[in-house]
């Protein structure tokens, strides 16, 4: 299974138990999940840097990395959901990366 197929399968798996819900509610849930995952990145970084004196150091930078990857996967799966699971999320991400790299001046072909 290609990475794009794996992402589509994951997105469909997330959608399956929510199929009975209103489509707009499904979309809101998928988008809100991206925000929730971003909050977990912040919590992990606070834990990795020991910024909560009551808790001390509770996470590692590897934990932060894993949480960042969760954000990325959650966002890509939400793209698949919004596009009807067409398998284009990685292609869209690559095109977005190229546009941003051009804008930033790091890609000049």
Backbone as a ProteinNet text record, in pm:
[ID]
protein_1_A
[PRIMARY]
XXXXXXXXXXXXXXXXXXXXXXXXXXXXXXXXXXXXXXXXXXXXXXXXXXXXXXXXXXXXXXXXXXXXXXXXXXXXXXXXXXXXXXXXXXXXXXXXXXXXXXXXXXXXX
[TERTIARY]
85.4	0	90.7	64.9	144	111	196.9	163.9	29.9	2.4	-125.4	-242.9	-228.9	-335.2	-351.4	-239.5	-246	-319.8	-291.8	-357.9	-507.2	-544.3	-686.7	-753.3	-688.4	-745.4	-761.3	-661.6	-669.6	-784.5	-797.2	-903.4	-1041.5	-1054.9	-1182.2	-1211.8	-1107.4	-1123.3	-1174	-1120.4	-1166.5	-1310.9	-1348.2	-1484.3	-1589.7	-1552	-1650.5	-1744.1	-1693.8	-1786.6	-1868.3	-1834.6	-1905.1	-1994.3	-2012.1	-2087.9	-2232.7	-2286.1	-2425	-2440.7	-2329	-2334.3	-2353.2	-2402.4	-2417.7	-2280.3	-2274.5	-2145.4	-2068.9	-2140	-2071.8	-2013.5	-2085.4	-2034.5	-1911.3	-1912.5	-1795.4	-1673.9	-1695.9	-1585.4	-1532.8	-1622.9	-1579.8	-1498.1	-1538.9	-1465.6	-1325.4	-1313.5	-1181.3	-1090.7	-1144.9	-1065	-1028.8	-1121.9	-1094.7	-986.2	-982.1	-880.3	-740.1	-724.7	-594.9	-552	-644.7	-615	-580.7	-652.7	-623.8	-482.3	-445.6	-311.4	-205.3	-231.8	-136.9	-119.3	-225.5	-215.9	-127	-129.6	-44.3	103.2	132	270	318.1	236.8	273.6	293	201.8	213.7	341.8	374.8	497	620.4	618.5	734.9	749.5	639.2	644.1	704.9	662.8	716.9	862.8	903.5	1042.7	1138	1086.4	1171.1	1153.4	1067.8	1049	988.1	903.2	848.7	741.1	690.7	593.8	669.5	698.1	780.1	715.4	586.9	518.4	544.5	558.4	576.5	720.7	797	934.3	940.2	1047.5	1065.7	987.6	891	802.4	805.7	868.1	871.2	1012.3	1033.1	1159.5	1132.9	1239.9	1222.4	1171	1199.7	1142.8	990.4	941.2	796.9	737.4	807.8	762	756.3	859.3	862.2	743.4	716.5	602.7	471.8	456.7	334.2	323	435.2	432.7	389.9	439.9	400.4	253.3	200.6	56.7	-23.3	24.7	-43.1	-44.5	71.7	81.9	-11.8	-11	-98.7	-246.1	-278.8	-418	-463.9	-377.2	-411.5	-425.6	-333.2	-341.6	-464.8	-498.9	-619.8	-744.8	-742	-854.9	-867.9	-754.7	-758.6	-826.6	-787.9	-851.5	-1001.5	-1040.7	-1183.9	-1257.4	-1202.2	-1269.1	-1276.5	-1182.1	-1177.2	-1243.1	-1308.7	-1377	-1282.6	-1169.6	-1072.8	-1022.4	-980.4	-933	-784.6	-716	-576.5	-478.3	-521.4	-436.7	-362	-378.9	-322.3	-170.9	-97.5	47.7	88.9	18.9	48.4	20.5	-89.6	-122.4	-18.3	28.9	132.4	261.8	298.8	420.1	409.1	294.3	274.1	278	219.5	221.3	364.5	439.9	579.5	658.7	637.6	708	671.1	541.7	500.1	563.5	564.1	620.7	772.3	838.2	982.6	1018.4	937.9	959.7	942.2	834.2	807.6	918.9	973.8	1080.8	1216.6	1224.9	1349.6	1447.7	1405.1	1495.4	1488.7	1393.9	1377.6	1363.5	1455.3	1455.7	1462.7	1399.9	1405.9	1301.7
-117.1	0	124.4	217.3	340.3	430.4	528	621.9	693.3	730.3	796.8	703.4	576.9	479.2	455.6	454.2	438.6	556.7	676.4	795.9	793.1	754.4	743.4	639.8	525.2	420.3	470.2	542.6	596.9	697.3	784.9	884.5	818.4	717.3	643.7	574.3	519.3	452.5	551.8	674.9	778.8	815.2	821.8	860.1	754.4	627.7	518.8	529.5	547.5	551.9	680.8	777.5	905.6	925.3	820.2	831.2	876.1	849.1	886.1	1035.4	1104.5	1245.5	1335.2	1453.4	1553.9	1581	1591.5	1614.3	1736.2	1843.6	1961.4	1933.9	1859.7	1822.7	1733.7	1645.1	1560.6	1646.2	1743.5	1829.6	1911.7	1968.4	2045.2	1958.9	1835.7	1746.1	1719.7	1698.2	1672.1	1793.5	1913.3	2034.3	2065.2	2043.4	2065.6	1971.1	1851	1754.1	1805.1	1877.8	1936.2	2032.1	2114.4	2206.6	2135.1	2027.4	1949.4	1892.2	1838.6	1782.6	1890.9	2010.2	2121.1	2155	2147.9	2170.2	2066.8	1943.8	1839.4	1866	1930.3	1970.4	2068.1	2167.5	2268.9	2204.4	2116.4	2049	1966.3	1897.4	1816.5	1904.7	2019.9	2108.6	2170.1	2206.3	2254.4	2146.5	2021.7	1911.5	1883.1	1901.7	1874.8	1981.5	2101.9	2211.3	2238.1	2160.1	2173.5	2305.4	2363.7	2495.9	2496.2	2379	2372.2	2325.5	2416.1	2377.9	2270.4	2260.7	2157.8	2019.1	2008.8	1878.8	1850.4	1954.4	1934.1	1883.8	1813.6	1759.8	1629.7	1628.9	1512.8	1453.1	1522.5	1478.9	1495.1	1441.9	1458	1531.9	1573.1	1634.1	1531.9	1405.4	1300.9	1297.6	1318.2	1326.6	1444.1	1556.6	1675.5	1643.8	1577.5	1539.4	1450	1351.5	1261.9	1338.6	1434.4	1515.4	1602	1657.4	1735.7	1648.4	1526.3	1434.9	1398.7	1387.7	1365.2	1480.1	1603.6	1720.2	1708.2	1675.3	1665.3	1557.7	1440.2	1331.9	1367.8	1430.1	1468.8	1570.3	1665.7	1766	1702.7	1614.1	1548	1459.7	1392.1	1309.2	1396.8	1514.7	1607.5	1655.3	1677.6	1713.8	1602.5	1479.1	1365.7	1363.4	1384.2	1385.5	1492.2	1614.2	1725.2	1704.9	1630.9	1609	1477.4	1410.9	1286.5	1168.7	1172.5	1061.8	1033.4	1140.1	1122.6	1086.4	1076.8	1035.8	1143.6	1269.3	1376.8	1455.8	1424	1507.7	1523.9	1416.4	1428.5	1510.8	1494	1575.6	1722.5	1749.5	1887.5	1945.4	1863.8	1908.2	1940.2	1854.6	1877.5	2006.4	2030.2	2152.9	2275	2263.2	2373.4	2401.8	2296.9	2312.5	2385.4	2348.4	2413.7	2561.2	2593.7	2734.4	2815.5	2759.1	2830	2843.1	2739.4	2745	2852.1	2862.2	2968.2	3105.1	3121.3	3248.9	3288.2	3189.8	3215.4	3236.4	3202.3	3220.1	3106.3	2994.5	2880.4	2785	2808.9	2730.4	2829.1	2821.9	2923.8	2865.1	2751.3	2692.8	2749.6
0	0	0	-89.2	-95.8	23.7	53.2	160.4	136.2	12.5	-17.2	11.1	-24.5	2.3	152.3	224.6	369.2	432.6	385	438.2	409.5	288.9	255	345.4	364.2	449.9	593	642.8	776.9	788.1	690.1	691.7	685.8	603.5	596.6	730	793	922	1027.3	1024.8	1117.2	1088.5	961.7	923	955.7	950.7	960.5	1081.7	1203.2	1315.9	1324.4	1240.3	1241.1	1119.3	1041.8	916.4	939.6	1056	1086.1	1117.4	1140.5	1178.4	1055.9	1081.9	977.5	913.6	780.3	714	765.4	795.9	847.6	986	1068	1200.6	1186.6	1088.9	1064.5	1027.9	940.5	897.9	1015.5	1095.2	1212.2	1306.8	1326.6	1416.4	1364.2	1234.1	1175.9	1189.7	1167.8	1178.6	1323.6	1414.9	1556.2	1606.3	1552.1	1592.5	1559	1449.7	1415.6	1527.1	1573.2	1682.6	1811.6	1839.3	1959.8	1954.6	1839.8	1824.1	1839.3	1789.2	1804.9	1953.1	2028.9	2172.2	2239.5	2189.9	2245.7	2216.1	2102.5	2072.3	2178.6	2207.7	2305.7	2443.3	2482	2611.7	2619	2511.3	2509.6	2519	2451.6	2456.7	2596	2656.9	2795.3	2884.4	2862.3	2940	2910.9	2787.3	2748.6	2802.4	2819.4	2866.6	3016	3081.3	3225.4	3268.2	3183.3	3211.5	3318.8	3355.2	3464.7	3588.9	3682.1	3797.1	3884.2	3881.3	3959.8	3903.3	3771.3	3706.4	3667.7	3639.1	3595.3	3451.8	3419.1	3284.1	3272.9	3182.5	3166.7	3027	2932.2	2793	2738.2	2619.2	2547.9	2417	2351.5	2219.5	2118.7	2140.7	2054.8	2069.7	2193.6	2215.8	2138.7	2140.1	2067	1917.9	1867.8	1725.9	1692.1	1775.3	1751	1748.7	1838.5	1841	1715.6	1669.9	1545.4	1427.9	1425.1	1317.8	1328.4	1450.4	1467.4	1407.5	1427.7	1369.3	1217	1160.4	1014.7	960.6	1022.5	975.7	991.8	1103.9	1127.5	1023.9	992.4	891	753.4	717.1	585.7	576.3	684.8	684	672.5	733	719.7	575.1	508.8	366.6	287.9	315.1	245.8	271.6	396.1	429.5	348.7	349.5	281.4	130.5	74.3	-70.7	-111.2	-18	-52.6	-69.4	-0.2	-2.2	-143.8	-212.1	-350.1	-359.7	-246.4	-246.9	-290.2	-289	-341.1	-234.1	-107.4	-0.6	-12.7	-39.6	-49.5	-171	-282.7	-401.5	-373.1	-304.8	-268.7	-174	-80	12.7	-62.3	-155.2	-233.7	-314.6	-375.6	-453	-362.3	-243.7	-147.1	-103.4	-73.9	-34.7	-142.6	-267.3	-377.9	-386.9	-372.5	-378.3	-265.6	-146.1	-31.7	-46.7	-95.1	-115.9	-220.1	-325	-424.5	-360.2	-286.5	-220.7	-124.5	-55.8	41	-26.5	-153.3	-226.1	-211	-153.3	-138.2	-256.2	-344	-466.2	-579.8	-676.6	-780.4	-920.6	-941.7	-1076.7	-1168.7
[MASK]
+++++++++++++++++++++++++++++++++++++++++++++++++++++++++++++++++++++++++++++++++++++++++++++++++++++++++++++

